Amino acid sequence: MDLISAADKNLNWFLKYLKNERKYSDETVSSYQRDIQAFISFLNQTNQEDASILKVDAYDVEAYLTNLHDHEYSKNSVAQKVSALRTFYNYLIKNDLVSVNPFEYVHLKTENKKLPRFFYQSEMQALFDSVEKDDENPLSSRNLALLEVFYATGIRVSECAGITLDRIDFTNKMMLIFGKGNKQRYVPFGEHAKNALNNYLPVREKIMVDHNEDHQYLFINHYGKPISARGIEYVLNDIIKKSSLSSDIHPHMLRHTFATAMLNNGADMRTVQELLGHASLSSTQIYTHVTKSHLMHDYNQFFPRSNKNQE
């Protein structure tokens, strides 16, 4: 029992470190907690003599990886668990609790990531048409503003839910966005998004007055309260359903569409990284594969001497 308590104590300190110093989201911290607790449980089930997380060696790591394989975890899932444990043991080293990271040299090949699916111009037009035809919806102007903002900025749904009026510069067409880890970045938006927002704001004000609401959040629900990230996803999914598009699409594709459009039109990779709020350039680089795939598709379709056109 003492050993388990010691493990829980170290884990709790680590989770506080992730939340308070690294500024990780609650969801990310919970993910680390699940992965590390699963490893602690494995140690206590398989190593009756000494289950201390401070005395893990290469044999324990090998046994754990074998156990994950036997339970048919995917390569990506195993890699995520190993990454969480490697970070945890780096924290223990930093605090002089262990001298060696047992997961330091565990490197797993992850499954090939699927290329991000994005909307073509005709598909985006179908989404805009779907909103503009929805005249009976009192918040159709809000829905159009949401769509324009996502298309113009590539921000995340959670970031959109947090936008407040005092963070919008309509003159210079810039928004101050609070991203992952509460990191701030400025994101520009275009004339279409500006016009859509200006058309929506009087509707927002009327609904808020009718429901005695008073706050700075830009996007609201039918009761004048700030709309949640889940609420925004519901609105976007409803727009998709009412359009002529297939059901095999999701709201996050608007972010993919923004990134792909920027790169296809010659934007610098670092610029797109900054606009998307990616901590690492590697997260942005996957869009170069999308643009290359897109270019090859167009090449094969339109170049007269491509292999496809010679068939």
LINQUI-V852295 format. One record per backbone hydrogen bond with DSSP energy under -0.5 kcal/mol. NH is the residue of the N-H (numbers start at 1). CO is the residue of the C=O. If there is no record, write none. Layout:
BEGIN
((NH & CO) (NH & CO))
END
This chain:
BEGIN
((5 & 1) (6 & 2) (7 & 3) (8 & 4) (9 & 5) (10 & 6) (11 & 7) (12 & 8) (13 & 9) (14 & 10) (15 & 11) (16 & 12) (17 & 13) (18 & 14) (19 & 15) (20 & 16) (21 & 17) (22 & 17) (24 & 18) (29 & 25) (30 & 26) (31 & 27) (32 & 28) (33 & 29) (34 & 30) (35 & 31) (36 & 32) (37 & 33) (38 & 34) (39 & 35) (40 & 36) (41 & 37) (42 & 38) (43 & 39) (44 & 40) (45 & 41) (46 & 42) (47 & 43) (48 & 46) (55 & 52) (56 & 53) (61 & 57) (62 & 58) (63 & 59) (64 & 60) (65 & 61) (66 & 62) (67 & 63) (68 & 64) (69 & 65) (70 & 66) (71 & 67) (72 & 69) (73 & 68) (78 & 74) (79 & 75) (80 & 76) (81 & 77) (82 & 78) (83 & 79) (84 & 80) (85 & 81) (86 & 82) (87 & 83) (88 & 84) (89 & 85) (90 & 86) (91 & 87) (92 & 88) (93 & 89) (94 & 90) (95 & 91) (96 & 93) (97 & 92) (98 & 92) (102 & 100) (104 & 101) (106 & 103) (107 & 105) (110 & 108) (119 & 253) (124 & 120) (125 & 121) (126 & 122) (127 & 123) (128 & 124) (129 & 125) (130 & 126) (131 & 127) (132 & 128) (133 & 129) (134 & 131) (135 & 133) (137 & 134) (138 & 136) (140 & 137) (143 & 139) (144 & 140) (145 & 141) (146 & 142) (147 & 143) (148 & 144) (149 & 145) (150 & 146) (151 & 147) (152 & 148) (153 & 149) (154 & 150) (160 & 156) (161 & 157) (162 & 158) (163 & 160) (165 & 216) (167 & 164) (168 & 165) (169 & 167) (169 & 174) (170 & 168) (173 & 169) (174 & 169) (175 & 187) (176 & 167) (177 & 175) (177 & 185) (179 & 177) (179 & 183) (182 & 179) (183 & 180) (185 & 177) (187 & 175) (189 & 173) (194 & 190) (195 & 191) (196 & 192) (197 & 193) (198 & 194) (199 & 195) (200 & 196) (201 & 197) (202 & 198) (203 & 199) (203 & 200) (204 & 200) (205 & 201) (206 & 202) (207 & 203) (208 & 204) (209 & 205) (210 & 206) (211 & 207) (212 & 209) (213 & 208) (218 & 163) (221 & 225) (224 & 221) (227 & 219) (232 & 228) (233 & 229) (234 & 230) (235 & 231) (236 & 232) (237 & 233) (238 & 234) (239 & 235) (240 & 236) (241 & 237) (242 & 238) (243 & 239) (243 & 240) (249 & 247) (253 & 250) (254 & 251) (255 & 252) (256 & 252) (257 & 253) (258 & 254) (259 & 255) (260 & 256) (261 & 257) (262 & 258) (263 & 259) (264 & 260) (265 & 261) (266 & 263) (267 & 262) (272 & 268) (273 & 269) (274 & 270) (275 & 271) (276 & 272) (277 & 273) (278 & 273) (283 & 280) (284 & 280) (284 & 281) (285 & 281) (286 & 282) (287 & 284) (288 & 285) (289 & 285) (290 & 286) (291 & 287) (292 & 288) (293 & 289) (294 & 290) (295 & 291) (296 & 292) (297 & 293) (298 & 294) (299 & 295) (300 & 296) (301 & 297) (302 & 298) (303 & 299) (306 & 303) (310 & 306) (310 & 307) (311 & 308))
END
